[in-house]
């Protein structure tokens, strides 16, 4: 049997470490861009920029009023920011299609277009102006070359569109100038390698694609597996070739946790218990990088695995004792259901799962919630003696 000292409570779960941000380098880039604009105005080069800022803008404010012009400028800035994000994400889509990736969705702010043609509108958590392009690799062949096209497409689209506006033989308006500055600035800053609470930059992806192939393949493999989960592919049907890619590398990062968590659920539902235990042990080993909700999910999985696969209700109870007070109630409930099942009380276990079902159904509607509900229903059906395809 695979050695699993943390899972077996022989070693403590690592303490959570603070999660910093690497956004400082992005702020420096934008500061340099703004400094370049100020210096250009101060020295009078190019002359049209100085004239526009110091003469034309002043005349507009005098004629229309400061408040009116400020509101107009704010509205233009919102529209321009949205267009800049659209161009960036379309660039990713174009690069992904050129690489043979499958289009799944594109999002810019509150608007999202899903394949084949389904438009939806709604706020998203985090940055309301953020965008996303879901382009999914179909095969593990040519992952890295395809990934380069996919990732570089966004920054290239921004920089080229910004330069194109500046080079057009026409007088620049506030909107067009702002679009050019934002596009070029976003394209350049996104080429820098950094990580924040929303994820990693295109630059970090590109660094891995050019300098660290296993890390790049892990990221691209996770893109495929995460989308399969969103699409409702059952854990045992997740493609093994992509699981092999995401678990080929272990390093001291959150990516090791998330990649092996995907591999764990696949192995668990295939009843490959040694592989599942190994993957879960790796997740627990590097869990200091995980956000609180992910740590709670790992504790839940450890309890369920010990109870259902190893028959160790005693160890499962110890894991239940580690649940933080902020953990979702249903995660603790499923662990308690596994303990009841391990002790032979299937009726009480099924009742506990029904309670978890109700608690989870009341959570925000997300693809992850739907996936968890589906697995809960299947577990309860197993307890009821029903074979579910």
N, C-alpha and C positions, 0 to 999 in steps of 0.2 A: 504494500500500500504506500502511496506517495506520502512523504514526510510533510506534515502541515502543522508546524509548532504553534503558529498564531491561531489557526482555525481550531486546533485542539486545546487552546487555552494554556499552552505551556509557555508562551511568550505573550506579553501584553500588546494590545493594538497600539501602533504608534500614535503619538499625540498629533493633533491637527497643527499644521504650521501656517503662519500668516501668508496670505496671498497678495503679493505686491503687484504693481503695475509697471510696465516698461514704456509708458506713454511719454516720458520725458523727451525721448529722442524725436518724437513727432512734434511736440511743442517747439523744440529747437528749430526744426525745419520751417514751421509756419512763422516763427519769429524772424528767421532769416529772409523769408519771402516778403513779409511786411516791411522789414528794414530796407530791403532792396527797393520797394515801392516808394518809401519815404525819401531815401537818398536820391532816387530818380527825380522826384518832384523838387528836391532842394537844389539839385544841380541843373535842373531844366532840361534833362534828357531822359526820354524823348520829349520834345516840346509840346506835343499834343496832350500828353498825360498831365503835364503841369498846367496847361491852359484849361483842360477839362475840369481838373479838381479845383483850381483856384479862381477860375473865371466863370465857366459855364455853370458849375454847381452853385456858386454864390448868386448868380443871376436867377436861377430857378428858385432858390430859397427866398430871394427878395420878391419875386413875382408871385409865387404860390404860397409862401409861408413856410416856416420851419417845420411845424407839426405835420402839415400836409405832405411835404417832401419826405419827411422821416417815415411816415406811414407808407408812402409809395415805395420808398427804398426798401422797407422791411418786406412788403409784399413781393417785390421783384426778387429780393434775396431768397425768399422761400421757394419761389418758382425755379430760380436758377439752381439752388441746391438740389431740388428734386430732379431737374434735368441732368445735373452732373452725376447723380447716383444712377439714373437710368442708363446713361452712356457707359458708366463703369460696368454695370451688370450685363448690359448687352455685349460689351467687349468680352466678358467671361463666357457668355453663351456662345459667341462666335468662335472663340478659341476652343471651347469644349466640343462644339460640333465639328470643327476642323480636325480634332483629335479622335473623333469617333465615339465620344461620350454620348450618353442618352440625356436628352433634355427632360427635366422633371418639373422645374418651376423657376420663376424669376420674381423677385420682390423688390420694390422701391418704396420706402416709407410704408404707408398703410395699404398700398395696392399690391396685389399678387396675382400672377398669371400662372396657372397650373396646366400641365399637359392633359389632354390635347389642346383645348381652348376653354379654360374656365377662369373667369375673372372674379376676384373677391376683394372686399374692402374691409379693413378693420385694423385697430391699433395693435402694435406689437410691443412686447416688453423691451426695455433698454432704450437705445437711441432711436427716436421716432423717425429720423432721417436715414437710418441705416438701410442697406440693401443686401440682397443675397441672391445668388444664382446656383440652383441645385442641378449640377451636371454630373451624371452618375457613370462611372466606368462600367463597361459591359463585361470586360475580360481583364485578367491580370497581365495579359500580354501588352507590352508597350506602355505600362502605367506611367513611368517617369517622363518619357518624351511627350506623352499626351498631357500629363500634368503641367508641364512647362507651358504648353500652348494655352491651356485652360487658365492658369493663374496669371500669366503675363498679359493676357488679353485685356483685363480690366484696366491696369495701369496704362497700357499702351493706348487704349481708347481715350482715356482722360487726357493724356499728354498730347496726343495728336489732334484731338478736337480743340483743346485749348490753344495750341499753336496755330491751328487752322483759322480760328476766329481772329487771332492777332494779325495774321498775314492777309486777311481779306481786304481787298481794295475798297474800304468803306469807312466812314466815320464811326468810331466806337461809341456806343451808348453805355450807360451805367450797367445795364443788364449784361451786355456782351462782354464788357471788360471784367465784370465780376465772374462771369462764367469762365473766362479764360484763366483768371487768377486761381479760382477754386479748382478748376479741372487740373491745371498743371501742378498746383500745390498738392492736391489729393493724390494724383498719380505718382509724384515723387515721394511723398511721405509714405504711401502704401508699399513702396518698394523697400522700405526699411524693415529690418527684422525686429518685431516686438510682439508682446503678448499682453492682453488686458482681460478684464472680466468677461468680455464678449467673445474672446477667442484669440486667434493668432492672425497676424497681418499677412497680406500676400507676400511681402518681403521675406517673412520667416518661412513660408512655404517654398519660395524660390530658392532660398539659401539651402534648404534641405534637398530640394530637387537637383541642385547642382553640386552640393558638397556632401550630402548624407542620404544616400539612396534608401537604406532601410527605414529611416524616419519618414521620408517622403512617401514610400509605399505604404507605411502604416497609416498615415493621414488619408491617403487616397482610398485605401481599403476600408477605413472607418466610414468614409463618405458613402460607400456602397452599402455597407452593413446597416448603418443608421437609416438610410433610405428604405432598405428592405423592411426594417422594423416599422417605420412609419407606414409603409404600404401593407403591413399586416402579415408579412411572411413569418410563418411559425419558426420558433428557435431551431428546431431540428432540421429545418429546410434551408437555413442560412448557408450560402455557398462556402464549401470547405476551402477552396483555393484562396478566397479572400480572408478567411479566418487564419490561414497559414501566414499570409502576408502581415496581418496586424499583430500577430504574436511572435514574429521573428525577432523582434527587438525588445529588450527590457532596459529601461534607463530610469533615472530618478525623476520622473515627471508624471503629471496627471494623465498624459497620453497612454502610459503603461497601464494605468488603472482602467481607463475607459475601454481600451482595446481588449484587455483580458476579461473585462466584465462581459463584453459581447461574446467572447469565446466561451466563457463560463456558462452562459445561458444555453448556448448551442450544445455543449457537451452534456450539461445536466439533463436536458430534455431528450438527448440521444441515449441516456443512461450509461454514458461513459464516465463513471464516477471518479476514476483516478485522474482523468484529464480535467474534469470539473473541479476537483479538489485542488489540483495544481494551479489552475487559473485563478481560483478564488484566493488561494494563499498569496499569489503574486499581487492581486488587488489589495489585500489586507496589508501586505508588506509596504506598499507605496501609498497607503491611504491617507498619509499626512497631507498630501497634495489635494485631496478631494474636498469639495464643498460639503457643508453639513448634511444636505439632503442625500448626497451620494454616499457619504459615510454611513448614514442611517440605513440606506438600501443595502449596503454591504453587510452591516450587522444583521439585518433581516435575512439575507441570503445565507449567512453563516449559520444562523439558528435553524433555518429550514433544512439546510443540507445536513447538519448534524442529526436532526430529528428524523428526517424522512429517508436519508440514504445510509446513515451509519447507525440509526437506532439509538443515538445517544441523547435522550431527552434531558439528562443532567447537564451536558455541555450546552445544549440549546438554551436551557434556562439561564445559564451563566451569560450567554450572549444577550438574552432578553434584558438582563439586568444592566447591560451597557447602553441601552437605548437612551439617547438624550431626551429631555422633556419636550424639546421643540420638534421631535421627529413626527412625521405623519402617523396618525393613529392606526391606519390600516396596515402599515408596515409591521408594527408591533403585533397587530391582530393575526396576521398570517403566520408569524413566528409562533404565536401561542396555539394556532390551529395545528401546526406541524407537531408541536409537543403533545397535544391531545391525540393526534393520529398515532404517534410513536407509542403511546401508552394504551392503544387499542380502543380508544373512545371515538370511533368514526362519526357517530351521530353528533357529539359535541363539537368535533372538529368542523363538520359541515355547517353547523349553526354559527360557529365563529367566522367561517369564510363568508357566510351570508351577511354577517354584520360588516365584514371588511368590504364586501361588494357595495353595500349601501353607503359606507363612508367614502369609498373611492369614487362612486358615481356622483357624489356631491362636490367633488373637486373640479377645478377648471377643466373644460373640455379640450384636451390635447391628444395628439396621436399616441403619446406615451401612456396616457390614462386609458385609452381604448385598448391598447396592447396589454396592459396590466389586468384590465377587466377580463379580457378574453382568456388569459392564462388562469385567473382565479376561477372562472366558470369551468374551465376544463378540469382543474384540480377538484372542484366540488363534484363534478360529474363522475370523476374517478372514485371519489368516496361513496357516491350513490350507486356505484356499480354499473355506470353507463359508459360505453365505449364511444369516444368522440373522435371522428376522423380528423 
